[in-house]
Amino acid sequence: MNTKQKLEVIWIEKKNHPRREPRIRIELADDPQREDSPVRCQEATLAICHKPRCRCFNILFQWLPAPANALAAPASPAREFWFDLNEKSVLLTPELEKEPESLRLAEILRAELTEADEWQLREWFLAAKLAVIQTTPVAAFDIANLPDADDGTMVRFVEVFPLGLALNFTWNNEAWAVDEQYCVQPGCKCKETVLSFLKLADAAGRKTIKIEDAPVLRYNYHTQVSKPLARGPAGSPPLDGLLAALKREHASLNLQLELRQLIMQSLYARHHQARTRARLQAQLANPSSAVALKIGRNEPCPCGSGRKYKQCCLNKPRA
């Protein structure tokens, strides 16, 4: 590391807040070639993209002179840029290209961010993204391109929310995460989810994520009864041990699972209603095609229940 520049990731504990917040501090010399050059400190607060279904791994860095830095320049508008954590690259804009000081901060960040820092920032990002998902009003969600679930199949949470994989935990110093699947039929009253346990890194920190042959169980978040579905390859930890480790690190696990299933079902209820509305509007616009647009027995019921038409309103008496 250049002795004239130093990067440090500071984790701030917030009172009555379950998640630590990161802050980045950079010390840099006005002239790195001079031993007596003044050193200034800049600190950045971090924010994420607030689109729940967005796939980007971008973090917004907002920089200001560190408050305790006697050599800091007078207060001024924050310098800011978006940083892609996956690519370790800055998202260049015409405005940013005209800011040499911001570009210098961005280059120091890219060069000096350690793998351990990246891992912690990734965990913070996923937890922050999950908070966005869980607090966004259902009416504000984008319902385009939802995975098909008309046949009643369960849908993976990350298929709808690509960066929703945030149930991380440790097992014997190994990093693990959980991939969740839910029933998304709006009328369904089940309280079950399918949990696949994914090993992210071994005890030495080497990435080992593997989707195939993952240990899998069906879990009822109301009764807390679980049923093994796949025990994983030879040498995999016992499923009850993985579930216990998950619960230890996520005390509110059952409430989180219930909330996520409710979000998914509400999302698909809107999806069904939107398709039904579009079908009816098409029939109104062209009454002669009403016969051709007749609802099929196996299509979603237009009442929005999420069940097939033949299992719901097909045989109900009409007023």
C-alpha positions in Angstrom: 0.0 0.0 0.0 1.3 3.5 -0.8 2.3 5.1 2.5 0.8 8.3 1.2 -2.7 6.8 1.0 -4.6 4.6 3.4 -8.1 3.0 3.3 -10.0 1.8 6.3 -13.4 0.3 6.6 -15.1 1.4 9.8 -18.2 -0.4 11.1 -20.6 1.8 13.1 -22.8 0.2 15.7 -26.2 1.9 15.7 -28.3 1.9 18.9 -31.4 -0.3 18.8 -30.4 -1.3 15.2 -29.6 -4.9 14.4 -27.3 -4.1 11.5 -23.9 -2.4 11.6 -23.4 0.4 9.0 -20.1 0.7 7.1 -18.1 3.9 6.7 -15.0 4.2 4.5 -12.1 6.4 5.6 -9.3 7.4 3.2 -6.2 9.3 4.1 -4.4 10.8 1.1 -1.5 13.2 0.5 -2.0 16.2 -1.6 1.2 15.3 -3.4 2.2 11.6 -2.9 5.7 12.4 -4.2 6.6 14.8 -1.3 7.4 13.5 2.1 6.1 16.7 3.8 2.9 16.9 1.8 -0.2 17.5 3.9 -2.4 14.5 4.4 -6.2 14.9 4.3 -8.9 12.5 5.4 -12.1 11.8 3.5 -15.0 9.7 4.8 -17.8 8.1 2.8 -21.3 7.0 3.9 -22.8 4.2 1.8 -26.2 3.7 0.2 -27.7 1.1 -2.1 -30.1 1.0 -5.1 -33.6 1.0 -3.7 -35.2 -1.0 -6.5 -36.2 -4.3 -4.8 -35.9 -6.5 -7.9 -32.8 -4.8 -9.4 -29.8 -7.1 -10.1 -27.1 -4.5 -9.7 -24.5 -4.7 -7.0 -23.9 -1.0 -7.0 -23.1 1.0 -3.9 -23.3 4.8 -3.7 -20.3 6.4 -2.0 -20.8 9.9 -0.7 -17.6 11.6 0.4 -17.0 14.5 2.8 -13.9 15.7 4.7 -13.6 13.8 7.9 -15.1 15.9 10.8 -12.0 15.5 13.0 -9.5 16.3 10.3 -7.9 19.6 11.1 -6.4 19.8 7.6 -9.7 19.1 5.8 -11.0 21.6 3.4 -14.0 23.7 4.3 -17.4 22.0 4.2 -18.6 21.5 0.6 -21.1 19.4 -1.3 -20.4 15.7 -1.0 -18.5 14.1 -3.8 -20.2 10.9 -4.9 -20.0 8.0 -7.3 -21.5 4.6 -7.8 -19.2 1.6 -7.3 -19.9 -1.9 -8.7 -18.8 -4.3 -5.9 -18.9 -7.3 -8.2 -16.6 -5.7 -10.8 -14.7 -3.5 -8.5 -15.2 -0.7 -10.9 -16.6 2.8 -10.8 -19.6 3.7 -12.9 -18.2 6.6 -15.0 -20.5 9.5 -15.8 -19.7 12.7 -17.8 -19.9 14.6 -14.5 -17.5 12.2 -12.7 -15.0 12.4 -15.5 -14.7 16.1 -14.8 -13.9 15.5 -11.1 -10.2 14.5 -10.7 -10.5 14.4 -6.9 -13.5 12.0 -7.0 -11.7 9.8 -9.6 -8.7 9.7 -7.3 -10.9 8.5 -4.4 -12.4 5.9 -6.7 -9.1 4.6 -7.8 -7.8 4.3 -4.2 -11.0 2.5 -3.2 -10.7 0.1 -6.2 -7.0 -0.6 -5.5 -7.0 -0.8 -1.7 -10.2 -2.6 -0.8 -9.2 -6.0 0.6 -11.0 -9.3 0.0 -12.1 -9.4 3.6 -13.6 -5.9 3.3 -15.4 -6.9 0.1 -16.9 -9.9 1.8 -18.2 -7.8 4.7 -19.5 -5.1 2.4 -21.3 -7.8 0.4 -23.0 -9.2 3.5 -24.0 -5.6 4.5 -25.3 -5.0 1.0 -27.5 -8.1 0.9 -28.9 -7.3 4.4 -29.7 -3.8 3.2 -31.3 -5.0 0.0 -33.4 -7.5 2.0 -34.6 -4.6 4.2 -35.6 -2.7 1.1 -37.6 -5.8 -0.2 -39.3 -6.3 3.2 -40.3 -2.6 3.7 -41.4 -1.6 0.1 -45.2 -1.4 -0.3 -46.4 -4.3 -2.4 -48.1 -1.9 -4.8 -44.7 -0.4 -5.7 -43.1 -3.7 -6.8 -42.4 -4.3 -10.5 -44.4 -7.4 -11.5 -42.9 -7.8 -15.0 -41.2 -11.0 -16.0 -42.3 -13.0 -12.9 -41.4 -16.7 -13.1 -44.4 -18.8 -14.2 -46.2 -20.5 -11.3 -49.5 -21.3 -13.0 -49.1 -25.1 -12.4 -48.7 -24.5 -8.6 -44.9 -25.0 -8.5 -43.0 -23.2 -5.7 -40.9 -20.2 -6.7 -37.4 -19.4 -5.5 -37.2 -16.1 -3.6 -34.0 -15.2 -5.6 -35.9 -15.8 -8.9 -38.1 -12.9 -8.0 -35.6 -10.9 -6.0 -32.1 -11.7 -7.5 -30.3 -10.1 -4.6 -32.6 -11.6 -1.9 -30.1 -14.2 -0.7 -29.4 -12.9 2.7 -30.0 -15.7 5.2 -26.3 -16.2 5.9 -24.9 -18.2 8.8 -21.8 -20.1 9.8 -21.2 -23.8 10.4 -17.9 -24.9 11.9 -16.3 -21.6 10.6 -17.7 -22.2 7.1 -19.9 -19.6 5.4 -23.4 -20.9 4.4 -26.5 -19.3 3.0 -30.1 -20.4 2.5 -32.0 -20.4 -0.8 -35.8 -20.3 -0.1 -38.7 -21.5 -2.2 -42.4 -20.5 -1.5 -45.8 -21.4 -2.7 -47.1 -18.2 -4.4 -50.7 -19.2 -5.1 -52.6 -16.2 -3.6 -55.4 -18.4 -2.1 -53.0 -21.0 -0.5 -52.9 -21.2 3.3 -49.8 -23.3 3.6 -47.1 -22.2 6.0 -44.2 -24.1 4.4 -41.1 -23.2 2.6 -38.3 -25.3 1.0 -34.9 -24.4 2.3 -31.7 -25.3 0.3 -28.5 -24.9 2.2 -25.6 -23.5 0.1 -22.0 -23.6 1.2 -20.4 -20.3 0.2 -16.9 -20.7 1.6 -14.9 -23.2 3.6 -13.2 -22.6 6.9 -10.1 -21.2 5.1 -12.3 -18.6 3.3 -12.1 -20.3 -0.1 -15.3 -19.8 -2.1 -17.1 -23.1 -2.7 -20.7 -22.2 -3.6 -22.4 -25.2 -5.2 -26.1 -25.3 -6.1 -26.3 -28.9 -7.2 -26.8 -31.6 -4.6 -27.4 -29.1 -1.8 -28.9 -30.3 1.5 -32.6 -29.5 1.3 -35.6 -29.6 3.7 -39.2 -28.6 3.9 -39.9 -26.4 6.9 -43.1 -25.2 8.4 -42.4 -21.8 10.0 -45.6 -22.0 12.2 -45.1 -25.5 13.7 -41.3 -25.5 13.2 -41.5 -29.0 11.9 -39.0 -29.9 9.2 -38.8 -32.8 6.7 -35.6 -33.8 4.9 -35.9 -33.7 1.1 -32.2 -34.2 0.1 -29.3 -34.8 2.5 -26.6 -33.5 0.1 -23.3 -35.1 -1.0 -21.3 -37.4 1.3 -19.8 -35.4 4.2 -22.5 -32.7 4.2 -23.5 -31.5 7.7 -26.7 -32.9 9.2 -29.8 -31.0 8.2 -31.0 -30.5 11.7 -27.6 -29.0 12.6 -27.7 -26.6 9.7 -31.2 -25.5 10.6 -30.2 -25.0 14.2 -27.2 -22.9 13.2 -29.5 -20.8 10.9 -31.9 -20.2 13.8 -29.1 -19.2 16.2 -28.0 -16.5 13.9 -31.5 -15.4 12.8 -33.6 -15.2 15.9 -36.6 -13.9 13.9 -36.3 -16.6 11.2 -39.9 -17.8 11.4 -41.3 -14.2 11.1 -38.9 -13.4 8.2 -40.1 -16.5 6.3 -43.7 -15.7 6.9 -43.2 -12.1 5.7 -41.4 -13.2 2.6 -44.1 -15.7 1.6 -46.7 -13.0 2.1 -44.7 -10.6 -0.1 -44.4 -13.3 -2.8 -48.1 -14.2 -2.7 -49.2 -10.6 -2.8 -46.9 -10.0 -5.7 -48.4 -12.9 -7.6 -52.0 -11.8 -6.7 -51.3 -8.5 -8.4 -49.8 -10.4 -11.3 -53.0 -12.6 -11.7 -55.2 -9.6 -11.5 -53.2 -7.7 -14.1 -53.5 -10.6 -16.5 -57.2 -11.0 -15.9 -57.8 -7.2 -16.4 -55.8 -7.3 -19.7 -57.9 -10.2 -20.9 -61.2 -8.6 -20.0 -60.1 -5.3 -21.6 -59.2 -7.1 -24.8 -62.7 -8.7 -24.8 -64.4 -5.4 -24.3 -62.3 -3.8 -27.1 -63.3 -6.6 -29.5 -66.5 -8.3 -28.4 -66.5 -10.6 -31.4 -63.4 -12.3 -30.2 -64.9 -13.1 -26.8 -65.4 -16.7 -27.7 -61.8 -17.0 -28.9 -60.6 -15.5 -25.6 -62.7 -17.9 -23.5 -60.9 -18.8 -20.3 -59.3 -22.3 -20.5 -60.1 -24.8 -17.8 -56.4 -24.9 -16.7 -55.8 -21.2 -16.8 -55.6 -19.0 -13.7 -59.1 -18.1 -12.5 -60.0 -14.5 -13.4 -61.2 -13.9 -9.8 -57.5 -13.6 -8.8 -57.5 -16.6 -6.3 -54.5 -18.0 -8.0 -56.2 -21.4 -8.5 -57.0 -22.9 -11.9 -60.3 -21.9 -13.4 -61.7 -25.4 -13.2 -60.9 -25.7 -9.5 -62.4 -22.3 -8.7 -65.2 -20.4 -10.5 -65.9 -22.6 -13.5 -68.8 -24.5 -11.9 -70.0 -21.8 -9.5 -73.6 -20.6 -10.2 -73.7 -17.3 -12.0 -75.9 -14.4 -10.9 
